[in-house]
Amino acid sequence: MSAQRHIRQFLDMLAAERSAAQNTLEAYRRDLDDFAQFLARSHREIEQAAAADVTGYLRHVAESGLAPSSRARRLSAIRQFFRFLTAEGVLTESPAYGLSGPKKPLALPKTLSVAEVDRLIEAARERIEPAHGRDRVRALRLYALIEMLYATGMRVSELVTLPRAVLTGDGRVLMIKGKGGRERLVPLNKPSREALTRYLEAERESGGAPLGKAKWLFASSGAEGHLTRQRLAQELKGLAEDAGLDPRRVSPHVLRHAFASHLLDRGADLRSVQQLLGHADISTTQIYTHVLEERLKQVVFERHPLAAKPGAAKT
């Protein structure tokens, strides 16, 4: 029982002091509950845990087939948990101190080319003209959503939960609330602004809620009151088929990756992309460094004086 009490206190701290999201708290709970059950099978309490218990647990989950990335996440949760208990005076030192986790393989983000994104946007645009009534509103909504996803790189959860109040400021930028309650400015380009305006006008003409009374920007008749991220993902799969793309390659998060990759490919710096994506730490944005590396190679191969000479080696 002491393990559950300590875990609950740790999660309360994360929620209160770090504004951890509910999904994050649930992930920590699952990982720490599993570790506590492992200790219990050896008749050991959290307060009695030693380095050998932590390494034994990591070996156990590795043998059970848990992926290196998941094992690294569990070790991170255990480290933070024991650091908390040490700060609270429950332990004199952390049994996880100095332990190294499994190396995670570099996973390059799945993305689309500029041409493929253009095909996706064009497929959304082509759905509008033949549609009528509410079908036309839905077609314009999807068109606005895809334009905004690619223009801003917003997380899908941020986009579908945008309140109507976000339109009260400068129409060229949106103030959105991201992970951990952090706010940031997101610029809108001209195509995305025009697509959003067309959608809102069509919604109003079809009898939708007046702009001043509706709560959500992308309202829906569902329980949430707004379009869900699952529904948007489904609509994008259908749009991918219309565009002649493999639906398995297309999702809202893939468009977020495309936004970041295409910006970097055209000269944006990593720090600016970090701010636009809403990453708290630039290390998260560094998954896109392969784009920078490829651009640097291209610059050397195309601009270096030796590159134009016959027989110049390229490595």
Number of C-alpha atoms within 10 A of each C-alpha: 9 11 18 14 10 18 21 13 15 22 19 15 14 17 16 10 9 11 16 17 13 11 9 13 16 12 14 23 18 13 18 20 15 15 22 21 14 18 20 13 9 9 9 15 15 21 15 11 17 15 14 11 19 20 16 14 20 20 13 13 18 15 10 9 9 14 14 16 13 15 22 18 18 23 23 16 19 20 19 17 21 24 20 20 21 15 13 11 10 13 17 13 14 20 22 22 12 9 11 11 16 15 10 13 8 7 7 12 15 15 21 20 12 13 9 17 22 13 18 23 21 15 19 25 16 13 18 18 10 9 14 12 11 14 13 19 23 19 21 26 25 25 25 25 25 21 25 22 21 23 22 24 23 24 18 20 15 14 23 19 21 20 17 16 16 15 15 10 10 10 13 13 17 19 17 19 16 18 15 13 12 12 12 16 14 19 18 18 15 13 13 22 19 14 20 22 14 16 23 21 14 19 23 13 13 14 9 15 14 12 16 9 9 15 17 20 21 25 22 12 8 9 8 11 14 18 21 19 17 13 10 17 17 15 13 21 20 16 22 24 15 18 19 12 18 12 17 9 12 24 21 25 19 18 27 23 23 24 24 26 25 17 16 20 17 11 10 14 12 18 14 14 21 18 16 18 22 23 16 14 11 15 10 11 18 15 15 19 14 15 18 19 12 11 16 13 13 12 12 13 17 12 11 11 10 13 15 11 9 7 8 11 9 8 5
